[in-house]
Each structure stands twice: as structure tokens, then as C-alpha cells.
């Protein structure tokens, strides 16, 4: 036994076993002390981002409802109806439940300038029955919470300004109130128009489709809960929750987003695989060395061991030149190892490129766009220059797809993407496909006037393609926003400003370019 301990073979076995045990302990400690908490923090960040996207989608839905309400409220026929109560207006516009199904509404209420009910039409949330009333009798008593909330806001509002909020009673809903004025925005105030859109069914489906998230909105049963929480349901799913203020006062709605946990599971699986391979490699090396130890000179073995130690360091990724110059097996191994390093670099570069490109159009995807926008804004802060953002949307693209089919829609997207590529080829500029028919372009070191000129030139070029669309041609609408050293914006603020300009361009008739300042 004593002689065995002096044997290089057994001493090597014992040393390798000791290394194996230490490696296992280190890997287990690294997993539970460093890696797993870091992965959980990364999950929390993903949950926060998902909730932010869901909240933005709800805000967008509120803006859409506001636009619809304003369209009706600034319609001269609505103004006249509030003046003379003309029954023909009701008969031709809201005499039955068709308008509620078409616009995904549950109630439309006309209120006097003081906020009193003038006329109400809607669907009872409990029964689904359609009712129309001039006062809150038994048939329309279900609408009182909407009217109470509307009256409270009207009492503190300014004439000419609209309002939108979330409601919990008698159903979860978005409510918008707009002043009833002439179509040119002049008065005097004839009253108020309120529209209610339920936060269930089609509306939640639209939110899920637009964000790609499993969104649900429920009345908060515990108002005292923290503002944001992440609940890990099991090894494959988690639920992120935040709370949204709603009416009546003191009520809140819980916004839930269910997310997969494949990021954590994949990392842990890869770690387990790496541990298995590490242990297997150590065992294989042990067996090989035991078989060849008597035939191999220790000096070349130490040289090779020193090489392997150096190559594991992150700052030493190239095989040393002396090893590459050898003409024996070690030299052959060194050259193959260098080829493997180069292959891995190439594969990594290709994977990075694939992960940052939209497969249909070849443009950058949302991930690359977000990174590029953050970099451009950081450069803006360092160099005191402006950064412009264009949000581009294809007008009536859904109708194009419905009429000509998805293959034609995809061909249209590729054709428009080709035009965009030629318009944004200056250094630092980037155009990306960020949604189904939505594109965004980052223009560093660009003033708003220059960005507007570029956007309008792009709009004209796409219109000049003359792609047929229902007797007309395919066009785009563009919203333009600019972050300047005097008025800097972060990425979310810049996107929000350009988005609002896009919605204004859409509302103004499409096929046009508008700056964010035109909304102020």
C-alpha cells in the first residue's frame, strides 16, 4: 500500500479524484450562490419588461377608445342631437346593438354640460340585454357606476379636454369621456359623450395578439398588495403582476402576465450538461493517462498541460505560435484547436447576425433596434447632438392582407423594406421591423427638420411604387420625434412621442408625415 502511494499512477488518480470532488463542490456552490440568483434576477427583469409592454398596450387601447369617442363627440350630428334630441340620430346610429359589436363597446352615454344623463344605450353586463334609456330607470340602473365616475371627472375637467380611465364596476372596462363640440372644435359646449369598452373577450384578445403575451386583467382582491410581484408557478411558468388604478376610487385592477421560464430551465440544463461533460472528460483523461503514462515522456505532457491551462483563459483565445509550428501530434492538435476556435468565432458571429435580423424582410429586428437606439441616445448625451426616430406604419395593411392574401402581404413587406434600406444607409442609421406592419428608423445626429424631410421622401418613394390596394396604392404614415440636448428623451419617451405622432398622422387621413410637436 505504501509503495502504491508513491506510484505516479495512483498519486495521479488520487489527485484527479480530489480535483473532481473540488470541481463538483465549486460547481454546486456557483450554481446555488451565484448563477441561480442571477438567473432569478434576470427573470424579474423580463417580468418587468413584459408588464411594461402590457401596460403600454392598455394605454394604446385607451388612446384608440379616446379617438373613437372624440370622433363621435365632434360630429355635428351629435352636437345637433344634444340640442334638439332628434330621434332620427338614434334610429340611424345606435338604435340597436350593432354599433356595440362593431366597435367592441358596451355602453354609449350622452350627458348634459353639467354631467346629467341625457341618453344612454348599452348592454347590461349581467344579462347582455340591450337597453336604451333617457334616465336611470330599472332597465339602465347597471350604468350608474359609469355615470358617477364620469360626473366626478367632468366636475374637475376643463372644456375641450378628454378623459379616459379604467373601471371595475359593473364590469372591468375602459371608459372615455369627450366634450361634445362642433366638428371644428368650437363651442359652446353641448354636453359630454362617454363610451365604455369592456376589458374582456375581444379587447383582451387584441392585447394578447399585439404584445404576444398571455395577459389577463382582474379586479384586485387585495388592494394592499405591493405594486409589482413575480410568482413562480412551477419550473416552466411564472406570473408577473402589477396593479392599475381604477374607478370607483380606491379600486384597482390586477394586470397579470404569464411567462415561460425556459431561460432559467435552459441555463440549468446547459449547466448540468456541462458538469456531466466535465466529469466525463476528467474520467476519460484519467483512463488515457493511466494507459499511456509509461510510454509518454513527462516533459511533453507538462508542455501540453501548460498549453491547455493557457487556452482556458478568456484573454488567451489563440493557440501560441510555437505550438502551431510543431510538426508532431501536439502541433497537429494545436492547429486543429485553432481551427475549432476560428469555427466557433464564425458560428458565434452568424448566430448574432441571425438573432438580430427579421427573417422576412432582412431588416434588423426589435432586439437589434432597442440596442441601437440606446447606443444612439448614449452617443447623443456624450456628443451633444440630436437623435431622430421615425415610426412607420403601412396604411390599411390588414385590409391588404385580407384582400390579396398573406403571400402578397409578405411580398409587399419585402418590397417596402427594400426601399427603406436604400433610404437609411448612412453611417449610424438603422431601420428595423418592430411589428407586423410597423417599422422604426433611428437617425443619429439628425435634426427634426431633416428627419421630417427624410420621412416624407420615404413616404413619397413608397407611394411611387404604386402597389395596387383596393383601387388606390399602398401608402405609409410616419410619426417623427427627436431627442435633443435641450430636450433629451430616453428610449421609451422617444418611442412614445413618435408613436403619438404616428397616431395623429393616421387620424389626419393617413399617407402623411407628422412631427411629435404637432401634438402639443
N, C-alpha and C positions, 0 to 999 in steps of 0.2 A: 504493500500500500504506500509505504514511504517512497519507494523508487517510482511508483506511478505518479505521485505528486510532483516529482522532479522531471517527469516526462513533458516535453514541449506539447505533445498532442493533448494530454489530459489537462495540463495547465491552460492550454488554449480553449479546451471545451469548457472548463470552469469559468474562465474569463468571459467567454461568449455567453454562457448562461447568465452570468452576473449582469452583462450588458443588456441581455434580453429582459431580465426582470426590471432593471432600472428603466429601460425604454418603455415597458408596459406601464410602470408606475407613472413615469413622466407623461405618457400619452393620456392616461386616465386623468391625471391631475390637470393637464392642459385642457382636456375636453370639458371637465366639470367646473374648473375655476375660471378659465379664460374664454374658450370657444363658445360654450353653450350660452353663458350670459350675454356675450357679444351678439350671438345669433338672435337671442330673445330681444335685445335692444333693436336689432335691425328689423325684427318682426313688428315691434312697436312703431318704428318709423314708417314701415309700409302701411300699417293700420292707420296712422295719422294722415298719410298721403291719400289713402283711399277715402277716408272720411271727408277730407278737404275736397276731393273730386265730387263726392256725393253731394256735399253742401253747395258746391258751385252749380251742379246740375239742378238742384232745387231752386237756387237763385235764378238760374236761367228760365226755369219753368214759371217762376213768379213774374219775371220780365215779360215772357210771352203772354201771360194772362193779363198783365198790365197793358200791353199793346192792344190786345183784343178789346179790353174794356174801354180804352181810350178811343179806339176806332168807333165803337158804338156811341160813346158819350159825346163825341164831337161830330156826330152825324146830325144834319139839320132836321131830319125826320124825328129823331129822338128829342131834339130841342122843342120841336113843334108839339110832339106828344105831351111833353110836360106842360106846355102852355094850354092846350085845349082838350087833352085826354082823348084824342081821336081814336075810336075803336078800330079803324082801318089799319092803323100801325100795328096793333096787337094781332089782328087777324092775318096780316101778311108776313109777320116776322116771328112771333112767339105764341101763336095760337095753339100749338101742340108741342109735343116733347121732341120734335125732330132737331131743333137747334141745340138742345142739350146733348143729344147723342153725337151730332156732328162736331160740336166744339168741345166735347168732354166737359160739360158743365152740369151742375146740379141745381143751380138757382140763379135767377136774374132779378134784381130788385131796383125799382126806381124810387128815389127818396126826394123829398122836398128840400129846398135850400137849408131848412132848419134840421134836416135829418129824419123827418117823419115819413112813414111809409106812404107811397103814392100808388104803387102797383108792384105785385110780386108774382112771379111764375117760377115753378120749380118742382123737383122730385123729392117726395118725402123720403128721408134716409132710411126710415124703418120699413116702409111698405113699398117704396119705389113708385108709388102712385103720383101722377102729375096733378098739380093744383095751381090755380091762379086766383089771387085774392087782392082786394083793394084795402083790406085791413087784416089784422091778425086774429081771424076767427078760428074756430076749431080745426078747420082744414089746414091752415097755414101756421099754426102755433109752433110747429117744429122749427120755423125760421127765426124765432126770437133771438137766440144767441148770436146769429149773424148780424141782425139789425142792431142789437145792443152794442156789439163791437164796432159796427160801422158808425153808429151815432157818437160813440165815445171818441173815435178818431176824427170825425167830422167837426166835432166841437173844438178840437185843438189844431185843426188844419188851416192851411192858407188856401184861398181861392186860386184855382189854376194848378194845384199840385195833386198828384195821385198818391195812393197808398196801397200797399199790399202786405199781407201778414198770414201767418199760419193759424189755423183754428182747430180746437179739439172737439167742441160740441156744435151741433149734434152729430157731427162726423169729422174725421180728420180731413182737412181741406185747406186749399189756398184761397184767400179772399182778396179781391182787388176792388178799390173804390176810386172812381174818377169823377171830376166835376162835369156836368152836362153844360156845354157851351156851344156856340156856333162852330161850324167846321173850320173857320179861320182862327179859332181860339178866343174870339171876343165874347163879351157878355151882353147883358147881365146874366149872372148865374141862374140857370133854370132849375137846378136840382143836382142830384148825385146818382150815379149808376154803380151798382155793386154786382160783381159776378163771382160765383163760387165754383171752384174746380176741386172735386174730391181727390184726396191723396190716396187712392187705391186703384185697383184694376188697371185701366189703360195708362193712367199717369205714372204709376209705379213701373209698369212695363216699359214705358218710354224712358224713364230714368235709368232702368237697368240696361236697356239697349244702348243708350247714349254713353254710358260710363263703362259698360262691361262688368259691372259689379252687382252682386246679389244684395240689393238694397231693400230694406223694409222700414216702414215708419209706423210707430205705435205710440199710443198715449203713455206717457211716463207714469208708472205706478208708484214710484218712489222719488218724489221731487227733490229729496235731499242728496241724491247720489252725485258723485264727482262729475265734472264736465266731460271727461273722456276716460273710457276704460277699455281694456282689451281682455277678453275672456277666451282662454284656450280650451275649446270644447273637447278635443281629443288630439291624437298625434297628427291628424290630417287636416283639421279645420279649426279656425278661431273666429271670434265675433268681436268686432270693434263697435263701440257705442259712444255717441255724443248726444247732447240734449239741445233742443232748439226751443227758443221762447215762443209762446203761442198765446192766443186768447181763448177763454177769458183770462184776466190777469192771474198770475200765479201758476197757470198751467204750462206744461212743457210736453213736447213730443220727443220720443226717443228715436234717434236715427241709428239703425243697425246696418252694418255691412259684414257679410260673412265672407271670409277669405280662406283660400287653401294655405296649408303650411308646407308646401313642397320645398320651399327654400331651406327650412331647417332640416326636414327629413332627408333631402338630397345631400346636404353638407354632412350630416351624421352618417349617412350611408357611405359616402366617399371616405370619411374618416375611418370607419370600420374596415372598409376595403383596404385603405392604406395601411392600417395596422396589421391586417391579415397578410398583406404582401410583405410588409417589413419583417414580420416574424418568419414567414416562409423563406424570404431571402436570406435571413440570418441562418436558418437551419440548413439551407442548400449550401451556403458558403462554408458552414461547418463541415458538412459531409465532403465537399470537394477538397477543402484544405486537408482534412484528415487522410484522404486518399492520395493526395499529391504532395504532401508535406515532405516525404522522404526523397522525392525526386526534384523538388524545386529549391533553388538557391534562395536563402532568406533575403539576400540583398535586393534582387529584383522585386520580391514580394513587398518589401518595405517601400520601394520606389512607387510601386503601383498603389499601395495603401495611401502613401502621401498624396499621390495624384487624385485619388478618389476623395480624400478629405478636402483638397483644394477645390475640386469641381462642385462640391456641395455648397460652397459659399456663394451667396447670391451675387456678390460683386465679381466673382470669377466664373463667368459662363462660357469662356472659350478654353479649349484644351491648349496647354502650353506648347509652344513651337518645338522644343526639344523632343517631346513625346511624339508629336506628329511626324518628325523627321526620322524616327526609328524605322528599321526595315524588318523587325521581327514581329511576333504576335502582339506584343504590347503596342507597337506602332500601328499595327492594323486595327487593334481595338480602339486606340486613340482616334484614328481617322474616322472609324465608324461612329464613335461617340460624338465627334464634331459634326458629322453629317446629321445625326439624330438631333443635336442642338439646333442646327440650321432648319431642319424639317419642323421642329416644334415651333421655332420662331415664325416660320412661314404659315403654319397652321393657325397659330395664335392671331397673326395679322389678318388671315382670311376670316376667322371666326369673329374678330372685332368688326371687320367690314360688313359681314352678313348681319351682325346684331344691330348695326346702325343704319340699315337700308330698308326701305319699303320694297317688298318683293314685286309688287305690281308695277309701280312707276319707276323704280330705280332711284327715286329721290331719298333723301335722308328720312329716317323715321322719327317718332316723337322723342325717343330716348336721346338720339344724337342732337335733335333740336334743343332739348332742355339743356344739355351740356354746353352747346354752342352759345345759347342765349346767356347763360350765366357767365361764360368766358367773355362775351362781348360787353356785358354790363360791368364786369370787373375791369376790363381794359378802359371802359368809359370813365370809371372813377379814377384810374391811375393817370390817364392822358387828358382828362377834361374835354372829352368830345361827346357828341350826341350819338345815340343808338336808336334807329328806327325799326319798327316792327309792322309788317303787313299781315293781316288775317284775311285770307282769300277763300271765298265760298262760291261753288258753282251754282248758279241760279236754277232753281227747279230741277235739280239733278234727280230726285226721286221720281218725278214725273217722266224724265228722260228714260230712266231705267225701266219703269213700268211700261212705257210705250215701245221702246226699241229692244228691250231685253238686257240682261246683265252682261253678255259678251260685248254688245255695243257700248254699254256703260263703261266697261273696263277699257275698251279701245279709246273712248273719249278721254278717260282719265290719263292714259298714257300719252295721248296726243297733246293734251294741255300741259302735262308735266314736261314734255319736250320743249314747249315754248317757254315755260318758266325757267328751265335750265339755261336757255340762251339769254334770258334777261337778268339772271343773277349769277354771273360768272366772275365778278370782280373779287379780288382777294378779300377774304373775311366774310363775304356774303354767303348765305346758306338758305336754300328753300327746302322745306320738308312737308311731307304729307302727314298731318296730325290727326286726321279723322277720315270718315268715309269720303266726303267731297270737300273736306276742309284742308287748306294748305296754309303754312305760315312761312314768312321770309324774314330773316334777320339781316339788317343793313347797317353794319358798323360805320362809324364816322360819317353819318348821313343826317342832314337836317330834315325837318318835317317837309319843307317845301320841295326838296329834292326827292324825298320818299314819295310824296304825292305825285310828282311828275313821273317817277318810275312806275308807280302803281297804275296810273292812268295809261301810260304807254303799254303796259302789260295787258290791261283791260281791252284796249283797242286792238292789240295783236291777236288776242283770243277771239274777239268778235270778228276780226278779219278772216279767221279760219273758216267761218261760215258753215259750221257743223249744223245740219238741219235739226230743228227741235220744234215740233208742233206748229209748223208754218212760219217759224222765226229761226233764230240761230242760237247756239249755246253761248251764254254770256257769264260773266262773273261779277260779283260785288266784292269790294275791298274796303276794309277798315284800316286806317293808318294811325299809329300812335308813336310818340317819340319821347325818349328819356334824355333829358339834357342835364348838363352840370348845374343849371339854375333850378331845374325841377326834376331831380332824379327819381326814378321809379325802380322798384325791384321787379323780378321776372313776373310774378303773379299780377302786380299792378299794371305792368306794361301790357300783358296779355288781356287783362280785364278791360283796359282802356281801348285797345284795338278791337276787342270783341264788341264793345258798346258801339263803336263807330261802324262796325260791320252791320249790327242790327239796325242802326239808323239808315245805312245805305239800303238795306233790304226794305225797310219800311217806306223809304222815299221812292221806291219803284224799281229797285234792282238795276243791274248793269251800270253801276256808278262807283265812284271812289269818294269816301268821306274821311276827314281827319277827326281825331278824338276831340279836339277843341270845339267842334261844331255842336257838341252835345251840351256844353256848359251854358 
